[in-house]
Amino acid sequence: MWDYYSYKPKKPKNPAAQIEKLRKKNPDIRPTVIVGKLAKTWWAQAWNENLEGYADYSNRISRGRSYVRSGAVLDLSIFAGEVNALVQGSRAKPYEVNIKISPLPQKEWSEITKQCSRRIASLEELASGRFPLELMELFTSRGDGLFPSPRDIRFDCSCPDWASMCKHVAAVLYGIGARFDEEPTLFFKLRDIEFTDLIKKSVDEKMNSMLKNAGKSTTRTMKDIDTYELFGV
């Protein structure tokens, strides 16, 4: 008779060997490698904390911590509004995980862009590939920030697990945070936001505001200025 209390979750089956096997067929695979903390930067930590903070996920997402730490996420690719991954389970064949993230609503995006225009110094830091701490509250605000809520996330896994969020999906969600550590601008890509547009719109709005304050009313924007070159994007 099966005993729930004596059950021990199975460990992924030799992820390192599977990575080498997959690499022979696809040299471009990108496994998730965790050394030390699950997330090192504040924005990656905020991604994890956002997911862990929702009641829908709080009791489920922790199932993926040991999996992602063990190297079970063999490959992880982030696209606009979508993540595809291969996760090694207890079976020989890796499971396919697909996660879809709804695009950020235009109304929320416009409001965030407006608020960013008041923090032009932080945008320069953002353009250099870092998330300024000053923008933390703006980006992570629950309900109207950039981070998705459970209703914005849909996922699917090829494993036979009956749970609505299996440990393979949970491992990938943590893997996304780890990838943000390495490439913070992937966060914008995932929410289907044009990163350079954020900077250009914010600079344009800031310049128009400065001109109005100087008594030089104009409809002219910075079209003749290379904003990308200005910020080194």
Stockholm file with secondary structure:
# STOCKHOLM 1.0

chainA/1-233         MWDYYSYKPKKPKNPAAQIEKLRKKNPDIRPTVIVGKLAKTWWAQAWNENLEGYADYSNRISRGRSYVRSGAVLDLSIFAGEVNALVQGSRAKPYEVNIKISPLPQKEWSEITKQCSRRIASLEELASGRFPLELMELFTSRGDGLFPSPRDIRFDCSCPDWASMCKHVAAVLYGIGARFDEEPTLFFKLRDIEFTDLIKKSVDEKMNSMLKNAGKSTTRTMKDIDTYELFGV
#=GR chainA/1-233 SS CCCGGGCCCCCCSCHHHHHHHHHHHCTTCCCCCCCSSSCCSHHHHHHHHHHHTSHHHHTTGGGGHHHHHTTCEEEEEEETTEEEEEECCSSSSCEEEEEEECCCCHHHHHHHHHHHTTCHHHHHHHHTTCCCGGGHHHHHCTTTSSSCCGGGEEEEESSCCCSSSCHHHHHHHHHHHHHHHHCTTHHHHHTTCCHHHHHHHHHHHHHHHHHHHTTCCCCCCSTTSCHHHHHTC
#=GC SS_cons         CCCGGGCCCCCCSCHHHHHHHHHHHCTTCCCCCCCSSSCCSHHHHHHHHHHHTSHHHHTTGGGGHHHHHTTCEEEEEEETTEEEEEECCSSSSCEEEEEEECCCCHHHHHHHHHHHTTCHHHHHHHHTTCCCGGGHHHHHCTTTSSSCCGGGEEEEESSCCCSSSCHHHHHHHHHHHHHHHHCTTHHHHHTTCCHHHHHHHHHHHHHHHHHHHTTCCCCCCSTTSCHHHHHTC
//
